[in-house]
């Protein structure tokens, strides 16, 4: 999935472990991006643990080749608490790794990783007709793109 030019493209790195949750969040985010003049490119990964590495790979590709640079990235997925502390490790470490990408590279990255106690919570948060967390994260990405442009004083982001 290599894009040719990505100046008006948001990369959505999506954990597919809970496919319906992710698809609902993409459904909520897509109109927000479209209204702002951006297209999305969806990049599936297995689970939330893989999301930060995929985001870092995309940022690094854009550093090496401007034609592979995205306007922003949305990290998307869902972690639901289970019987062990696996949930805590995945939530904490993926969040830290994503924050490191945003601060180390000053790159617009939206956090759309739901951390829920159960599937019902996840469904409500992901549903575009309810909490619509996909749209919220999309607005955050767009705002960070604006801020980057403001501080860089450039139109190309």
trRosetta pair geometry for C-beta under 8 A, 3 or more apart (Angstrom, degrees):
i j d omega theta_ij theta_ji phi_ij phi_ji
1 41 6.6 147 165 173 116 113
1 42 7.9 -93 -156 82 157 52
1 43 5.8 -173 84 -102 148 85
2 68 7.1 -49 -158 -113 90 106
3 6 4.8 88 102 -74 139 101
3 9 5.8 -147 -165 85 165 171
3 41 5.4 -94 -61 -76 127 160
3 68 7.0 130 64 -129 83 59
3 70 7.7 85 48 -85 146 88
4 67 6.6 -53 171 176 47 111
5 9 7.8 142 113 -2 52 122
5 67 5.7 -69 -96 -151 64 78
6 9 4.1 -82 -151 50 73 119
6 11 7.4 2 -160 -48 137 97
6 41 7.4 -61 -122 -2 108 139
6 62 7.5 -89 67 -103 137 110
6 67 7.4 104 8 167 88 43
6 68 6.5 37 5 -166 132 25
6 69 5.8 -169 69 85 114 41
6 70 4.5 -66 151 -95 134 54
6 71 6.7 -146 143 -16 81 70
7 69 7.5 38 -81 89 59 92
7 71 6.2 68 176 -65 34 96
7 156 6.1 -63 -141 -158 120 87
7 157 6.9 158 -156 30 76 122
8 37 6.1 -72 -154 136 121 88
8 38 5.4 -154 176 -115 71 60
8 39 6.3 67 120 14 88 85
8 71 6.2 37 -115 -37 21 139
9 38 6.6 143 -108 -167 20 86
9 39 5.1 -29 -108 72 76 89
9 40 6.9 127 -162 -118 73 18
9 41 5.4 30 178 -14 123 107
9 70 5.6 -86 93 -134 86 84
9 71 6.2 150 59 7 40 98
10 33 5.5 -109 20 -129 139 137
10 38 5.1 54 -17 158 103 135
10 39 7.4 -173 24 90 73 40
10 40 5.1 -33 70 -107 91 73
10 41 7.4 -179 84 23 42 70
10 70 6.4 90 -130 177 27 116
10 71 5.9 -58 -75 66 65 100
10 72 5.1 -15 -121 71 90 86
10 73 6.9 161 -170 -99 72 22
10 74 6.0 38 162 -10 117 102
10 138 7.7 80 140 -135 172 84
10 141 6.1 73 -135 142 132 151
11 40 7.6 129 -111 -161 15 68
11 41 5.3 -29 -110 67 64 99
11 43 6.0 5 -173 -1 99 122
11 55 7.9 155 102 -118 124 67
11 58 5.4 -157 94 -160 170 157
11 70 4.5 -78 -13 -100 104 165
11 72 7.6 -154 30 102 72 42
11 73 4.7 -21 68 -113 98 79
11 74 7.3 -173 92 27 50 64
12 26 6.3 92 164 -111 161 100
12 29 7.1 139 -104 95 133 150
12 40 5.1 19 -14 -172 117 119
12 41 6.9 177 22 79 76 43
12 42 5.0 -26 70 -107 108 62
12 43 6.8 165 81 24 52 72
12 73 7.7 161 -86 -164 26 59
12 74 4.8 -12 -113 64 72 105
12 76 5.8 2 -173 5 91 133
13 43 5.0 -26 -105 74 63 108
13 45 6.3 16 -178 -3 90 118
13 51 5.3 129 125 -148 116 78
13 54 4.6 156 -145 104 132 124
13 55 5.3 -118 11 -66 160 80
13 58 7.1 -138 -61 -11 123 143
13 73 6.2 13 -4 -174 107 109
13 74 7.2 -177 28 85 67 51
13 75 5.4 -16 67 -112 107 59
13 76 6.6 159 81 26 52 77
14 22 4.8 107 -175 -167 116 130
14 26 6.8 -17 -93 -62 150 118
14 42 6.0 -20 10 -159 128 93
14 43 6.9 146 19 72 75 51
14 44 5.6 -39 74 -106 91 58
14 45 7.1 163 80 26 39 74
14 51 7.9 13 -118 -107 7 106
14 76 4.4 -19 -107 77 75 112
14 77 6.5 150 -163 -69 50 75
15 18 7.5 36 111 31 98 74
15 22 6.5 -158 74 -83 59 134
15 44 8.0 97 -126 -159 12 65
15 45 5.7 -39 -98 77 57 88
15 46 6.9 -10 -147 100 76 34
15 47 4.9 36 -156 -163 117 26
15 48 4.7 -36 -65 -64 164 52
15 50 6.9 138 -103 55 91 92
15 51 5.5 -61 -51 -57 101 111
15 76 6.7 -152 18 103 74 59
15 77 2.9 38 31 -111 122 125
15 78 7.0 -152 81 24 119 55
15 113 7.8 56 11 -118 130 90
16 19 5.4 18 -168 -89 77 81
16 22 6.2 -88 -108 30 46 161
16 44 4.8 24 -42 -160 125 111
16 45 7.0 175 2 74 88 35
16 46 6.5 -64 48 -136 91 25
16 47 7.7 -81 51 -71 55 43
17 46 6.5 55 -62 155 87 60
17 47 4.3 45 -45 -105 129 83
17 48 7.1 -62 15 -16 134 76
17 77 6.9 53 30 -160 102 107
17 78 7.2 -137 74 63 101 81
18 21 4.1 16 123 23 115 122
18 22 6.3 138 88 -18 70 89
18 77 7.5 113 39 -170 95 67
18 78 4.5 -50 48 62 138 126
18 80 7.2 98 -63 -17 145 116
18 119 7.9 -173 -138 -122 133 90
18 122 6.6 -42 155 161 160 153
19 22 5.8 -63 -148 41 31 108
19 23 6.0 28 159 -19 69 109
20 23 5.7 -54 -142 39 30 111
20 24 6.3 33 157 -21 64 105
20 123 7.7 -4 118 -107 116 88
20 126 7.8 115 125 108 71 153
21 24 5.9 -57 -153 34 27 111
21 25 6.6 23 152 -16 63 106
21 78 4.4 -9 117 -18 153 153
21 114 6.6 -109 174 38 131 142
21 122 5.0 -38 -112 159 135 115
21 123 6.9 -99 -96 -84 87 50
21 126 4.5 -154 -155 -61 68 164
22 25 5.8 -57 -150 37 33 109
22 26 6.4 33 153 -18 67 104
22 76 5.8 109 -138 135 90 112
22 77 6.4 -9 -89 -109 109 46
22 78 6.9 -130 -56 -5 76 104
22 126 7.7 -60 -48 -141 17 138
23 26 5.7 -52 -147 36 33 112
23 27 6.3 39 151 -23 64 105
24 27 5.5 -52 -150 34 32 116
24 28 6.6 30 152 -17 64 104
24 123 7.6 89 12 -146 170 55
24 126 3.9 85 89 144 126 105
24 127 5.5 -47 -174 -89 138 39
24 128 6.4 -150 -176 -21 81 80
24 134 6.9 -167 121 -22 61 135
25 28 5.6 -53 -150 37 35 111
25 29 6.2 28 154 -16 68 110
25 76 5.6 176 105 -156 140 123
25 112 5.6 137 176 169 140 129
25 114 7.7 -151 -70 -28 139 117
25 126 4.9 -74 -53 -143 84 89
25 133 6.1 -38 -118 82 104 86
25 134 3.3 157 -169 -74 61 111
25 137 7.4 19 -174 32 114 132
26 29 5.7 -60 -141 41 32 107
26 30 6.0 45 161 -39 68 103
26 40 7.5 175 -154 120 97 162
26 42 6.8 13 -125 -100 143 124
26 76 7.1 89 -63 161 81 169
26 134 6.2 -118 -38 -144 15 146
27 30 6.2 -39 -140 15 25 116
27 128 5.3 -97 110 -35 101 133
27 134 6.8 99 60 69 53 163
28 31 7.7 -69 -176 30 29 96
28 32 7.6 18 145 -9 62 115
28 126 7.4 -162 -5 -180 134 53
28 127 7.8 102 -59 133 126 21
28 128 3.9 -175 -85 -96 87 90
28 132 4.4 173 -145 -153 137 82
28 133 7.1 89 87 59 158 40
28 134 3.2 126 69 65 109 113
28 135 4.3 -96 160 -31 98 85
28 138 7.5 -165 118 -4 78 127
29 32 5.6 -68 -161 39 45 114
29 33 6.1 36 152 -16 80 108
29 40 7.3 86 115 -78 111 152
29 74 6.5 113 -158 176 159 175
29 76 7.9 -99 -15 -89 154 141
29 112 7.2 -41 -66 -91 138 161
29 134 3.9 -102 -35 162 89 97
29 135 5.8 -162 -86 -79 46 41
29 137 6.4 -39 -96 73 120 94
29 138 3.9 154 -145 -56 85 125
30 33 6.0 -61 -149 39 31 107
30 34 6.1 29 157 -20 68 110
30 40 6.2 -94 -111 6 78 138
30 138 8.0 -120 -24 -94 19 154
31 34 5.4 -54 -139 40 35 113
31 35 6.1 40 160 -24 68 104
31 135 7.5 -16 63 -105 92 106
32 35 6.0 -52 -149 32 26 111
32 36 6.8 13 154 -7 59 111
32 135 5.0 142 -41 -142 135 76
32 138 3.8 119 84 111 138 140
32 139 6.0 -90 -168 -57 142 72
32 142 7.1 -128 151 -21 104 138
33 36 5.9 -69 -153 44 32 105
33 38 4.2 -81 -176 79 91 106
33 39 7.2 104 138 -124 121 5
33 40 5.6 83 92 -51 165 100
33 138 5.5 -105 -46 -158 84 124
33 141 8.0 -6 -90 79 99 130
33 142 7.4 -167 -102 -65 61 113
34 37 7.7 59 -176 -63 31 15
34 38 7.1 -100 -75 64 27 59
34 39 7.6 48 -95 -96 70 47
36 142 5.3 -121 -109 -123 171 136
38 71 6.3 -117 -121 58 123 150
38 142 7.6 -148 -1 -95 142 99
40 74 7.9 -33 -132 26 116 124
41 70 7.6 -122 36 -110 119 123
43 54 6.1 176 124 172 128 132
43 58 7.4 -170 16 -70 168 131
45 50 3.9 -154 164 105 131 123
45 51 5.9 -177 58 -76 143 54
45 54 5.0 -131 -58 -35 139 149
46 49 7.8 -22 82 56 99 92
46 50 5.4 86 43 5 84 146
47 50 5.8 101 59 11 59 98
47 51 7.8 -89 116 -25 42 89
47 77 6.8 98 -177 -159 46 144
47 90 7.8 -58 144 -147 117 137
48 51 5.4 -32 -156 -1 45 122
48 77 4.1 178 -87 109 84 148
48 78 7.2 -139 -59 57 120 22
48 79 5.3 -53 6 -59 159 102
48 90 5.6 87 85 171 121 115
48 91 8.0 6 129 -83 152 47
48 94 5.1 -37 152 -88 99 169
48 113 5.8 90 -135 -141 121 119
49 90 5.7 -77 -69 -130 87 99
49 93 7.7 20 -124 91 77 118
49 94 6.3 -112 -101 -74 37 114
50 53 5.8 -64 -162 44 54 109
50 54 6.0 52 147 -22 83 109
51 54 5.9 -63 -149 38 30 110
51 55 6.3 29 157 -20 67 107
51 75 4.9 96 166 -158 125 101
51 76 7.4 -172 -127 48 135 37
51 77 5.6 -125 -56 -10 142 135
51 94 6.1 53 56 -155 112 119
51 98 7.2 -9 116 -74 109 114
51 113 7.0 -180 67 -85 168 120
52 55 5.6 -56 -147 37 33 112
52 56 6.2 33 156 -19 68 105
52 75 7.2 22 -78 -128 55 143
52 94 5.7 -164 -29 -145 114 67
52 97 3.5 22 -146 119 163 129
52 98 5.3 -117 -99 -60 97 68
52 100 8.0 49 -158 51 127 104
52 101 6.7 -168 -153 -29 85 128
53 56 5.6 -52 -145 38 32 111
53 57 6.3 37 153 -22 64 104
53 97 7.8 -27 -46 165 58 146
54 57 5.6 -50 -148 34 32 114
54 58 6.6 33 153 -19 63 104
55 58 5.7 -56 -153 35 32 111
55 59 6.5 30 152 -17 66 105
55 73 5.3 128 -136 144 97 156
55 75 5.6 -32 -65 -82 140 108
55 98 6.6 53 52 -116 162 79
55 101 5.5 -6 121 -125 121 173
55 109 6.4 61 -165 -132 137 132
56 59 5.7 -53 -146 37 34 110
56 60 6.2 33 156 -18 66 108
56 97 7.8 -72 -41 171 122 104
56 101 5.7 -128 -81 -100 77 117
57 60 5.8 -57 -146 40 28 111
57 61 6.3 33 154 -23 64 105
58 61 5.7 -51 -147 32 31 113
58 62 6.6 29 154 -16 62 105
58 68 7.8 -146 -159 155 62 99
58 70 6.3 -2 164 2 119 127
58 73 6.0 127 91 -92 143 135
59 62 5.8 -59 -155 37 32 111
59 63 6.6 35 149 -23 66 103
59 73 7.3 -76 -60 -19 90 144
59 101 6.2 176 -18 -161 156 108
59 105 5.2 -31 -176 -137 142 175
59 107 5.5 -76 -118 -73 123 171
60 63 5.5 -49 -149 30 36 114
60 64 6.5 27 156 -12 66 107
61 64 6.0 -62 -151 42 30 106
61 65 6.3 -35 172 42 68 99
61 68 4.3 -82 142 130 102 139
61 69 7.8 -170 104 -73 74 50
62 65 7.0 -82 -126 68 23 60
62 66 7.0 46 -168 -121 66 33
62 68 5.2 -134 -84 102 54 76
62 69 3.2 97 -153 -102 107 68
62 70 6.2 -96 -76 11 140 64
63 69 7.6 104 -47 -91 33 104
63 105 7.8 -107 -63 -136 122 118
64 68 7.4 -2 69 53 84 128
65 68 4.5 56 85 13 104 110
65 69 7.5 -162 97 -30 56 80
66 69 5.2 -34 -153 0 47 123
70 73 5.9 90 89 -63 143 77
71 108 7.1 -25 142 61 63 135
71 145 5.6 19 164 -120 97 134
71 157 5.3 -7 -136 137 77 179
72 107 7.4 151 -128 166 60 78
72 108 3.6 -56 -113 100 107 114
72 109 6.7 -171 -170 -77 84 36
72 110 6.9 61 154 -15 122 94
72 141 4.4 136 138 -175 148 106
72 142 7.5 -133 18 -72 162 37
72 144 6.5 119 -120 81 131 108
72 145 5.1 -88 -47 -65 126 108
73 107 7.0 23 17 143 109 117
73 108 7.2 148 25 98 62 66
73 109 4.8 -8 69 -115 96 80
73 110 7.2 -157 101 25 50 72
73 141 7.4 -152 69 -127 29 124
74 109 7.4 158 -94 -164 28 54
74 110 4.1 -15 -116 60 79 114
74 112 5.5 21 176 7 101 125
74 137 5.7 102 -147 136 113 116
74 138 6.6 -19 -92 -89 146 61
74 141 5.4 -67 -75 -58 92 146
75 98 5.3 -102 22 -121 169 134
75 109 6.2 29 -13 178 105 103
75 110 6.8 -172 26 85 67 57
75 111 6.0 -10 62 -116 106 47
75 112 6.3 169 85 39 52 73
75 113 6.1 -22 122 -43 100 101
76 112 4.2 -10 -103 88 77 115
76 113 6.9 -175 -142 -72 22 56
76 134 7.4 32 -126 -115 127 88
76 137 7.3 145 -91 104 91 162
77 112 7.6 115 15 104 45 75
77 113 5.1 2 59 -120 82 80
77 114 7.3 -135 106 29 44 73
78 113 7.1 177 -81 -165 30 55
78 114 4.3 -6 -115 60 82 105
78 115 7.9 -178 -156 -73 54 31
78 116 6.6 -11 -166 13 100 114
78 122 5.1 68 -159 -142 140 128
78 126 7.2 -40 -75 -63 134 129
79 87 5.8 140 157 -143 112 77
79 90 5.2 174 -121 104 145 125
79 91 5.4 -150 77 -71 154 86
79 94 7.8 163 -39 33 139 144
79 113 6.8 22 -2 172 99 100
79 114 7.2 -175 30 92 58 60
79 115 5.2 -3 63 -114 102 69
79 116 7.3 160 83 27 52 66
80 87 7.3 -81 106 -112 27 120
80 116 5.2 -24 -108 76 73 92
80 117 7.4 13 -157 116 73 13
80 118 6.4 61 -160 -131 113 18
80 119 6.1 4 -120 -67 155 60
80 122 6.0 -60 -81 -41 109 137
81 87 4.5 27 -115 -111 57 172
81 116 7.1 -122 -2 104 84 46
81 117 5.2 -18 23 -135 126 46
81 118 7.3 -44 48 -58 93 52
82 86 6.2 -2 50 54 121 112
82 87 5.8 167 21 -43 75 111
84 87 7.5 149 85 0 60 83
85 88 4.8 -37 -172 30 81 119
85 89 6.4 81 133 -20 84 96
86 89 5.9 -61 -154 38 34 110
86 90 6.2 27 156 -15 70 110
87 90 6.1 -63 -147 39 25 105
87 91 6.1 20 161 -15 65 112
87 115 7.7 117 180 -157 98 94
88 91 6.0 -58 -143 39 25 108
88 92 6.0 17 164 -12 64 115
89 92 6.2 -62 -141 42 23 105
89 93 5.8 5 170 -5 64 118
90 93 6.4 -63 -133 45 21 99
90 94 5.8 13 172 -11 62 117
91 94 6.6 -63 -139 41 17 101
91 95 6.1 15 163 -17 58 116
91 113 7.7 162 -130 133 68 125
91 115 4.8 66 -121 -119 125 134
92 95 6.0 -65 -151 38 22 110
92 96 6.3 19 157 -17 63 111
93 96 5.7 -52 -142 37 32 111
93 97 6.2 31 158 -18 65 107
94 97 5.8 -54 -145 38 31 110
94 98 6.3 30 157 -17 65 107
94 113 6.3 173 118 -140 129 168
95 98 6.0 -59 -148 38 28 108
95 99 6.3 28 155 -18 64 108
95 111 7.4 46 -128 -142 79 133
95 113 7.0 -140 -79 66 78 143
96 99 5.7 -56 -147 38 30 111
96 100 6.4 35 152 -24 64 104
97 100 5.6 -50 -150 31 32 116
97 101 6.9 36 151 -22 62 99
98 101 5.6 -47 -154 28 37 113
98 102 6.8 32 151 -15 65 103
98 109 6.3 -160 -175 135 92 138
98 111 6.1 117 130 -101 147 97
98 113 7.5 -170 -16 -10 161 135
99 102 5.8 -56 -151 37 36 109
99 103 6.2 16 158 -5 70 111
100 103 6.2 -65 -140 47 28 98
100 104 5.4 19 168 -14 69 118
101 104 6.3 -56 -126 43 20 103
101 105 5.8 -19 -178 21 59 117
101 107 6.2 -56 151 54 86 122
101 109 5.8 61 102 -29 115 166
102 105 7.1 -75 -132 55 12 83
102 106 7.3 40 171 -117 52 21
102 107 5.9 -117 -119 62 47 71
102 108 7.7 41 -128 -120 94 13
102 109 4.7 -123 -79 39 97 116
102 144 7.8 -69 -145 -152 115 152
103 106 7.1 20 -153 -72 25 55
106 148 6.8 135 148 -113 96 104
107 148 8.0 24 -130 -89 28 146
108 141 5.4 94 157 -160 107 66
108 144 3.6 152 -125 107 90 112
108 145 4.6 -4 -72 -63 170 65
108 147 7.8 145 -89 52 104 95
108 148 5.8 -98 -44 -16 105 134
108 157 7.8 -64 3 -166 132 118
109 141 7.1 -29 -166 -110 10 89
109 144 7.2 -61 24 96 39 165
110 137 4.1 112 162 173 120 87
110 138 6.5 22 -130 -82 173 25
110 140 4.7 127 -122 82 95 104
110 141 3.7 -61 -41 -54 118 97
110 144 7.4 -165 -66 17 73 131
111 137 6.2 -133 73 -127 40 110
111 140 7.2 -45 30 101 72 156
112 133 6.2 141 -143 135 85 97
112 134 6.0 54 -147 -111 140 54
112 136 7.9 145 -103 76 92 83
112 137 3.6 -61 -71 -39 100 176
112 138 8.0 30 -67 -40 135 62
114 121 7.9 170 171 123 120 92
114 122 5.4 119 124 -127 145 82
114 125 5.3 139 -125 99 131 142
114 126 6.5 -69 -42 -60 155 93
114 133 6.3 112 -81 83 103 162
116 119 7.5 111 111 -85 137 17
116 121 4.0 175 -157 94 116 117
116 122 4.3 -143 24 -60 164 81
116 125 6.8 -154 -80 13 125 140
117 121 5.5 82 43 1 79 151
118 121 5.4 104 58 7 68 100
118 122 7.3 -130 105 -2 40 92
119 122 5.4 -57 -150 38 38 115
119 123 6.2 41 154 -24 71 104
120 123 5.8 -51 -147 33 31 112
120 124 6.6 29 156 -16 63 105
121 124 6.0 -59 -151 37 30 109
121 125 6.3 22 156 -14 66 112
122 125 5.9 -62 -146 41 29 107
122 126 6.0 17 161 -12 67 115
123 126 6.1 -63 -140 42 24 104
123 127 6.0 35 161 -38 64 108
124 127 6.0 -48 -143 19 25 116
124 130 4.9 -103 -163 132 64 154
124 131 5.6 68 140 -5 76 115
125 130 7.4 -73 -67 101 14 113
125 131 4.5 -41 -125 70 44 142
125 133 4.7 14 167 -18 89 130
126 131 7.6 35 2 64 21 100
126 133 6.2 -50 -91 39 41 105
126 134 6.7 54 -152 -29 63 103
127 130 4.0 50 80 21 115 107
127 131 6.8 84 55 32 79 71
127 132 7.0 -63 97 -65 49 58
128 132 4.9 56 -139 -107 44 98
128 134 6.8 -45 -84 48 83 119
128 135 6.9 93 -130 -28 83 116
129 132 7.4 127 4 -60 13 101
132 135 4.4 -1 155 23 110 116
132 136 6.6 127 112 -20 76 88
133 136 5.2 -49 -147 36 44 118
133 137 6.2 43 156 -19 71 102
134 137 6.0 -57 -149 38 29 107
134 138 6.4 32 151 -22 63 107
135 138 5.4 -52 -147 34 34 115
135 139 6.5 36 154 -20 65 102
136 139 5.9 -55 -155 33 31 110
136 140 6.7 32 148 -20 63 105
137 140 5.4 -51 -151 33 37 116
137 141 6.6 41 151 -21 66 99
138 141 5.8 -50 -152 32 34 111
138 142 6.5 32 152 -16 65 106
139 142 5.7 -55 -147 39 34 112
139 143 6.3 36 154 -21 66 105
140 143 5.7 -53 -147 35 30 111
140 144 6.5 28 155 -16 64 106
141 144 5.9 -60 -152 38 30 108
141 145 6.5 34 150 -22 65 103
142 145 5.6 -49 -150 31 34 114
142 146 6.6 37 150 -19 64 102
143 146 5.5 -52 -153 35 35 114
143 147 6.4 35 150 -19 66 104
144 147 5.4 -48 -144 36 37 113
144 148 6.4 41 154 -21 65 101
145 148 5.8 -52 -150 34 30 111
145 149 6.5 30 152 -16 63 106
145 157 5.7 -33 -161 -125 91 119
146 149 5.8 -58 -152 38 31 110
146 150 6.2 35 151 -24 66 107
147 150 5.4 -51 -145 33 33 116
147 151 6.3 18 162 -8 67 107
148 151 6.3 -64 -146 44 27 99
148 152 5.9 10 162 -4 66 118
148 157 5.9 48 99 -161 122 70
149 152 6.1 -67 -135 50 25 99
149 153 7.7 126 170 -52 54 7
149 154 6.1 -113 -140 72 69 60
149 155 6.8 43 -148 -117 119 25
149 157 5.6 -50 -71 -99 94 53
150 153 7.6 13 172 -68 24 48
152 157 7.7 81 53 -175 145 22
154 157 6.9 -98 98 4 104 14
